[in-house]
Each structure stands twice: as structure tokens, then as C-alpha cells.
Amino acid sequence: MKWLNLITAPALTLLALAAHGTEPMTDARAIVEEAEQVAFYSGEDGRTEARMLITDSQDRRQVRQFSLLRRTREDGRTQDMMVFFSRPADVRNTVFRVIKRVGTEDDRWLYLPGLDLVKRISAGDKRTSFVGSHFYYEDVSGRNTQLDNYELLETTERTYRLKGTPKAPDTVEFDHYIVTIDRETMLPVGTDYINARGETYRQMEVLKVETIEGYPTVLHSVMRDLESGGQTEMQFRNVAYDLGLPESVFSERSLRNPPTEWLD
């Protein structure tokens, strides 16, 4: 499920928001796919600055700062994403690159400047820690909606609650997850990951949403590890949409030569 924040069709999004002010949706997959559009595909492209505050079980804290650029290709089904780290020194100039595709697995790479190495993130590594945080690589770039089956559990005045169950359970560490979607914005605002014992061990919560340039946008979220007691907060600022980002920004060349004119 490609949840989290970031972003083919503005007109579709606006029509969806208008529709959800009236009759609730009843098809679980249709709800999921519309929420994916709002969460990951708003606008033709976008830019944001982000700050991650990582707190471990001993209350020790680390901070990561990065800029994120993303662009939807003309086919409306493929998206390029680049994450450029600026702080602290040990991750500065690290770059996370994603080619995201509807209906198939995404391609993910990590550029490590200290080794001058481009490392491909394999399917087996996508549910591992993203640069030491409690978010996984898959949380940042999004989980493919075709990997799971969905069931609508509850519709309230304000939200939809759905159950997602993996089609290939041996490939993930969770048994299923429960996602809450705001009916007004169609943004996912909470996800509980549940293990085979029926325990919630990992939890994402959206803490702040604002409408920016007509698009509902997550500005603050948190991922909690309920087993270890640690958590990572993600805060976004200087969000902008429809900038006209050129295709060249998302090339392999940008891993070693960041497009600084689009990052300031």
C-alpha cells in the first residue's frame, strides 16, 4: 500500500474529494486506490524539505534532514522520487532513488557517497530501516497496493477502516495491518501493523495535515515501534507542487551531482 505522504491526476483528486462529502464508498480496493492517489500522486510533481527525529528505547535522539523531489511521468502510472540528505555529516550527500510503478514492484537504490557506491535495495531489504529510522524503505516510497487484499471493516462519519492482508505472507513480517483513511481528504491517517499473535507491534499516525495549493498534505507523522519503545517523527515544510521539474533531475547522474537549483 503506497501510504505516507507524498503524491496522477489533480482533477481526479478534486472529484474524489467532492464525492466523499456525500455517499460513502463501499469497495475496499477503490478506497485504497483513491487514497494512494491523494497520498502519493497529488500534482504533476512536488518538492518538500523533511526532518526526521529518531528516538530510541533509551530516549537517545538523532536528527536526519533531507529534501524530497518527485515527478509523475506522462503515463500517469510511473513516478520518480529522489531523496537528498543534507544532515548530519554521516549521511550528508546520501541519496535514495525510487522508480515507482503502479501494479508492479518498485525499483529502489541508495547512493553511499563515502564509498561512491550505488546500492540496489532488494525486495528482501525494502522492509528494513531507512537510514537508521523507524520508517522502512517501503514506508517512504510506498507499498504496492497489488501486494495485498483489502477488506472494509468500518465506515464512520469521518473515516474508513480497512484491513490489508499480504498475498505472499512469507515475504513480510506482519500478519495484516489496519489502515484508517480520512473520508474528507482521503489521506491515510493511521496504520497499525499486527503480527501473527494478534499484537500491534508497529504503528504509524498522522499528527498534522494542511491543504497546500489545493492538495491535502501530511506535514507531521510518527512511526512507533511498540516492541522496542522507540519512534521516529517525520516533519515536512516548504512543500510545493507543480514546479515543472525536468526529467533530468531524476537521472542516475543526480546521485553524484545533486540538482542544487531545485533543492534550495
N, C-alpha and C positions, 0 to 999 in steps of 0.2 A: 504494500500500500504506500503510495508516494505521499506520505504525510510530512508536514512540518512547516515550512513557511513559504516558500519562495516560488512556482509560477509557470488554448492557442487562441483563444478566441475571446476577446473582450466582450463582443456582442453576446456570445453565449452566456458569459458570466452575468451580465446585466439582466438578461432574460431569466436566468435561473433565479436570481435574487428577487425579481418581481414575482415569479411564480410561487416562491416559497412563503410569500405573505398570505397565501390563501390555503388551498388544499395541501395536506402533507403528502409526500411521496411515499410509495409503498414497496417499490422494487429496491432491494438492498444493493444490487450492483449498480443501478442507476444513481443511487445516492452516493456511493463510493466514487464513481467516476466523475460526478459533478464536483464533489469535494476535492478531488485531485486537481481538477481544472483550476479551482479557486486558489488552492494552496500552492500550486507549483507553476501554473501557466498564465497567470494574470498579466496582461500586456504582451507586447511583442518581445520585449526584453526588460532587463532590470538591473539595478545596482544597489548594493547596501553595504554598510560597514557593520561589523559584528564584534561583540566582546563575549568571551566565554569565561565565566568564573567557576573554577573547578574546586570543589571542597571534598576532601577525603574523609574517611571514618574517624580520623584523629583531629578533624577540624583544621587541617593544614590547607592552605589555599594557593592556587596558581591561576594566572590570567593568560588567556590567549586572545589576540586581536587579529582580525583578518577582514579583507574586502571580498565580496562575492559579486561576480558578474554572471549573468545568464541570458541566453538568447534562444528563442524558438525558431527553428528552421521553417522554410516555406511549406513543407509538407504538413505542418501543424502537429506532427507526431514525434518529432525528434527535437531534443533540446540539448544545447551545450551549456556547461557550467564550469566556471573556474573560481577557485578559492585561493586567494593570495595572502599568506600570513606575513604580518609585519612585526609582531611582538609575541613573546620575549625573544631574546637573542638566539636561544637554542632552536627556535622554529622559524626565525625570520627567513624569508625567501623560499620557504617550503610552499609548494603549490599542489592543490588537489584538483584534478581534471576529471570531468564526467561527460560522457555522451549518453544521454537518457533517451530510451525508446519506449513507445507505448507497445505493450504486448510481448516484448522480448527483454532479455537481460540487458542491463546497462553495462557500459564499459567504464572502468574507473582506473585512474593512475595517480600515483603520488610522486612528485619530484622532490628528491632529497638533495639540497644544494651542497651539503658537506661532502657528499660522495659523488656529486654530479651524476646522480643516478635517477632514472625514471623507472619506478617500480609499479608493475601492474597489480591492482587489487583483485585477487581471485575471488570467485564466487564463495569459496570457503572462508575468506577473510572479511567479507562485507559486513558481518555481524561481530566485528571486533572494535575495540576502542578507537575513536577518531582523535588522533594526536593527544592521547592521554586523558581524554574527557570521558564522561558517562554516556555521551552520544556515540552511536555506532556510525560507520561509514554509510550504511544503508539508511540511517535516520536522516543524514544530511542530504544525500542525493535522492532518497525516496525508495520505498519498497514497491516493486512492480505489482500492480493490482491483480494481474493474472496468476500470481503465485498462490492466491488464497481464495477460498469460498467464503461467502458472506451471508449472514442471517440478520434480519432486522428484529431486534429484541424488544424495543420500546420506542414509542413516539410520544413526546410530551409537547407542551405548548412551545417550548423553546429549543428542544434538542431531539436528535435521533441517536439511539444507542444501537450499535451493531457489533456482532461477533464475527471475527475473522479467524478462519481455521486454515492452516497451511495445507496445500495439496500434497506436498512432499515433506512430511513431518520430520524425517531423518536429517533434513538439511538445516534445521533451525533449532534453537534451544528452548523455544516456547511451545506450549501445547496449543494455545489460542490467545487472542487478545480481544479486548473490548474497547471500541473507539466511540467517543462522543462527538457529534457534529452539531454545531450551532445551526439551527434552521434558518435564521435570518441571513447570516453571512455565508453559510455552507463551509465554514472553516472547521477542520478537526480541532477540538479544544482540549482533548484529553484522551490518553490511551493507557490502558492497564494491560501489561503482559503477564500471562498466567502460566505457571508450569504444570507438569503432569500431576502434581499433588493438589492442584486446585488453588495454589497460593499465588497472590500477586507479588512478583519479585522485582518488577521494574515498572516505572510509572512516568509518563510524560504529561505535563499540564501547561496549558497556555495561560499566562498571567496578565497579558495586556494585548489588546487589539485596537487598531485605529484604521480609519478609512483614509488612504493616501491616494490622491489623484483618481479617486473613484473606485479604488480597489481595497477591499478589506485586507489588512496586513497584520501579521503577528509581529509584535515588537519585543515581547518578553516571554520566554518559556523556560521550563526547567525539566530536566530528566533526573529522576531519583532512582538510586539503586537501593531498594528496600532491604536487601540482604546485607550489604556492607555498611549502609548508613551514609554513604557519600552521595553527592549530587553535583550536577553542572547546570548553571544558569546560562541562558543564551539571550543576549540583548542586542537589538538591531537599531540603527539610527541612520539618518541621511539616506532614506530609501527613495529611489526614483525609478520611474517606469518610462518605457517608450523613448529611449535615448538615441536610438539608431545605431546601436553598437555594430561595428563591422565584423564580418565573418573572420577576418584575420586575427582578431582578439583571442579567438578560441582555438588557435592552431597549436601544434606541438612546440612551435618556436617560442610561444609566450611562456612556456615553462621556465626557460632560461632567460628570457628577455621580457619581463612583465610590461604590459601596455600602460605605462605610468600616466599617460594623459587621461585614462579612464578610471584611474584609481585615486586621484587626488580629490 
